[in-house]
Amino acid sequence: MTKRTAVLASVALGCHATLAAGQLSRAEAVALALANNPEVRKSQQALVALRGQRSEALADALPELKLYGTSTRYRDPSLLNSSTFDSFPPDLRSALRPIPASLFDGWGQLKQTLFSFKLGRAVRAARYGISMGEEQERGVTRGVALDTIRAYNDYLLDIEKVKVAEKSVRQREQHLEAARNRRAAGVATDLEVLRLQVALENQRVVLERTRGEADWARGALNAAMVRPIDAPVEPSDSLARQDFDASLETIVQEALASRAEVKAADLALHFYDELVGVAQGEGRPTLDVAANWGYSVREPRNFFQSNFTRWNAALTLTVPVFDGLRTSGKVAQARARREQAAQDRIALENRIRLDAKQAHDALATAARVLAAADLNVGQAQKALDMTQANYALGAATPLDRPAAQAAPTRAESLRLEALPEHANARATLRWVMGRDPLDAAAPTPAVPQTKAGIE
């Protein structure tokens, strides 16, 4: 288990304890997602595999030592088959009979590459591969964090939309009750009551639909955290405006300097450069040494006796002359992959510039929409106050009040929808810049919400 994995696991345990207590913050949701998400775990295992490849490449630079042991039982009639055997005296021929025997061997073998054009390049390529894998893992975790933040914000929005819808239902219930009382007093018509009944039922439909959307958003958040879809979640954070101001050029420069994808793309170029050298090394000389040392005995008790020692050593120089164009083909493939990586780097930079422009504009638009929504809430409340005052003075009809009371509710709904758009745009912009999408800065205090009262 890597250090990062251990930290995520400990954080996840703390988050599970928090969930058991009933509340979950945005940061805790992200920690759970990073600890449990399959894509994060896959990227971690990919990094483990890259470290294994580095060990494999490093093995060619280290000595290889093996121990062998054999036991052979044999009978060899080769002397009887000799072409000169018939010229031996008869007595000697009768005495020369093959007898089964045993032979025991034990030895160690040492192999070491002394020089190779491809060895150092392969080790450096493996190191670049590990660094590239680390950046790719960082990119995956940041992407998962961004998706979780968006799911959390969407669930917060739907919870608030349910509250607004419930409030609207209560308002319409009060409007209907007031109309029925007026009809009983003879100052309202059946048509007025019927219209208010239809409006109430329509709002109840909206409420049920909103509750369904909230349940789906909770399921999406649980899925992001890899928890049971129907598990209860009570968010402890809220949607609040947090200003984030940066010029487009600053965003682009920081993104190109900090994005994990950019760093991985740069490392890929170095990685493929080294692979070109590895492929070229296939056609160049290598120098190896191999040595064997051990014992060969017929009786096991003779092991470790100096007279039965067996050894040899060899120094081998291999000079490739012609391999059927195999090496040139490998070099051509390696250079093509390097050129593909270079084009991927250019495409990535172009995409980042476009993402920066889109994220910058989206945040600016969301900020303007949120400011307009804040203003609209205040204006709707002011209009309601004026209508209430006119009604008290007899200058407004009973039908004017429901419309005026519904306006602040609609304005609140629009503002609620603008808040997550602004929060998600801010998180996306931070992600584009290579920062942690989870903004830990202190939020700007929210504009106090007005309540549409009913007299």
Secondary structure, 3 states (H helix, E strand, C coil): CCHHHHHHHHHHHHHHHHHHHCCECHHHHHHHHHHHCHHHHHHHHHHHHHHHHHHHHHHCCCCEEEEEEEEEEECCCCCCCCCCHHHCCHHHHHHCCCCCEEEEEEEEEEEEEEEECCHHHHHHHHHHHHHHHHHHHHHHHHHHHHHHHHHHHHHHHHHHHHHHHHHHHHHHHHHHHHHHHHHHCCCCCHHHHHHHHHHHHHHHHHHHHHHHHHHHHHHHHHHHCCCCCCCCCCECCCCCCCCCCCCHHHHHHHHHHHCHHHHHHHHHHHHHHHHHHHHHHCCCCEEEEEEEEEEEECCHHHCCCHHHEEEEEEEEEECCCCCCCHHHHHHHHHHHHHHHHHHHHHHHHHHHHHHHHHHHHHHHHHHHHHHHHHHHHHHHHHHHHHHHHHHHCCCCCCCHHHHHHHHHHHHHHHHHHHHHHHHHHHHHHHHHCCCCCCCCCCCCCCCCCCCCCCC
